[in-house]
Each structure stands twice: as C-alpha cells, then as structure tokens.
Amino acid sequence: MLAIVVAVCYCLQGFVVSAVRSHASNVEKHSNVSVIELSTIRPDARVLDGESLSEVSGLGHVVSVVPWMQHDLDLADEGDWPSPTVSPGSLWATTYFEPRLPKMIKGDRPVSLQDDEILLPDSVPGGSLRHLYGKTVMFGYTHINGKYQGSYRTIPLKVVGIYDNSVPDKDGENPSYVSENTMDALFDGNVQESYTFAYVQVDSGDNVPLVQKKLAAMGFGVAGAAGQQDVTGILAALMSIGRFMFPIVLVCSLVFGLFLSVIWMKQRKRSLALLRCLGYTAGQLSALALVQVVQLVVAAGIAGIILGAGFSLLLAHSVDSGDLLNLTNLDSVVFDPVLALEMLAITVAGAVIGALPLSVRIAHTQPDELMRG
C-alpha cells in the first residue's frame, strides 16, 4: 500500500515539476506574458499608423512590433473544400504573430512564416482542412481596383500547418495566418492608413510593466495580451497540487510505520524477551526494531518510485495526446534523483516517527510481561 502511495505521489510531483519546467522554458517565447497589446478602442488612444509604430519599435526592450491586419481570403478551387456541397467560407488572412497562435494540430509551430506559406484553421463549415496540410493551394481574394470596385484574384500558398480554432478569439472563427509580406501583397502594396490593433513583443516578461508605462505615457491604448491569466492559472493549479504531495507521503508513512511496528512487535515479543534476558539494552532493542521497519519502508519506497516512473511515462503520453491542462511537448520526469531522495527521506522519516513510540515502549517492557503477552 505504501509503495502505491509513493508511486502516485512521485508521478504527480514529477508531473508538476515537468509541467512547471515546460512552462518556464517556453513562457517568454510561446506565451503572451511578454506581449503588450496596443489598441485604438479607447476614444482618446493614439492612432496606430506607420509613424507611431516606428516610435514604438525604437523603445528599449522592444523586440518587434506587428500591426494586426486582415484581408478576405477563400479556397479558390472547390476541389479543396472538405465538403463538395458546403463552402468553407472566408478564411480571413491575418497577420501572423507567433505568441498568439493556438495549439498546432498538424505541423510545427513556426517562429515566422515565409512569403509563400499559410497556416489554416482545422474546423470550417463542411469539415476539416487537415487534408490540405503540406499542399500548395490556390486561394482567392478581392483586389481593390478603385472606390467600390474590385476583382477576384488568386494566389498560391503552401499550407505549412493546421492549428486548433476550437476557441475563437478576436481574429474571428476561421482566420488563416500569413506573413506581413503576403498581407502586403493581398493589399497590393497599399499601406493602411491606420490599424485597430498592434502587438509589441518585449524581450522579457519582467520588462513588460516598464514598457507599458512608457507606451501609456506616449498616449497609446495599452493592455497585456489576452491569455496571461490562463498561463498563470495553470501554473497556480499545478503548484497547488505539488504542495500536497509531500504531506500525503508523510502522513501515510506515519500510519504505515505505526502499523508495521504493531505487527512486528506482536510477532516477536518472545524473541525480544529472550534478548532482554541475554543482556540486550532497551536502546539496542529499539534500534533493532527501527532498523527492521526502515528496511521494509525503503524497499516499499524504491518499489513505489519505480512504479511512479512508469506512471509518469503514461501520464506524459496522455498529456501530449489528450491536451490535458492545455500542455504540450511535456518532458516526463522518468527518474529525478533529487525527487527520489526526497520521497525516500520523507517516507523513512515518517515511518520511523510512526514506529518509534511503540518500539520504545516494548523495549522498556520487562521480559516476564513480554512472555505473558
């Protein structure tokens, strides 16, 4: 029973360590923690145009500034539709900004897109677009010929990834993502007079408050990019789980040590009485009893760690395949020497403390009383 408890706690604690480590290593690169959103929704917010965004790019700690743009885009060839009778509708070409991209379903998450590449949503009216992954597809868009005039044109783009669009955000239900140069081509090189949103990538999440203050002082509408609370919430949940693991092992070890001492002493009362008659001291008998308990506990702890390592592999596989807590690319903690030693130390300490009172009492009991017991 103790081995099972140690196995479960080792697995869960290892999962917590691995998950927090995974978030910590990717938080700057693959989350919105180091991203600032500029918007013109507030009436008094400064206009976002080429000139103002150039000023933002020159600020300290700012890595990049990406204006948010969208342009109509659809699948030009009906043969690429997931259903021959249902149009997938507009895929709304959107400026690609890697930290805001949801989880990838097919393909790797690109840091940037080439000018002939596109990321498509998974789910659209009529079905899924996964069958287009890796193909060069003809897309159609409206070319502005003049005021209230336009013509239908096509552009070939290679589908380098399919992302999960099950939770829509401000980009819409089915946006596709392209590079800034591709977006310029869709607009036929005509620079937009202003933008609704822009995203500012900061070199570190620690520097975000400083850059936010500077941007606010310059008159921009400033906010942290959506999603930061999600990351913080996941980490808080994981850390809460981790805080309970060691106390659970300690309590179970105390109970196990007490139970084991009762069983061991009950079976060996006559032998202990004989040893007392042969001159063994109470301290020696107590030490002998505790050594026996420690041996059994260490064996149970090692067995639990081995089982826990196996459980950790299964849990990591479930996370990657089932999107548990929205964690991806999780490295399983198969064997962590520090964690294993901590588990063994707590297990042994708890068992010794649990077994100590009875072993001391029995060791100080007179031999004739032990023989009668």
Helices and strands as residue ranges (DSSP letters): H 2-30, E 35-39, H 50-57, E 62-67, E 70-71, E 74-75, G 78-80, E 93-95, G 98-100, E 104-106, E 117-121, E 123-124, E 127-128, G 130-132, E 136-146, E 149-163, E 176-178, H 180-186, E 197-202, G 205-207, H 208-217, E 221-224, H 228-267, H 269-277, H 282-322, G 324-326, H 337-363, H 367-372
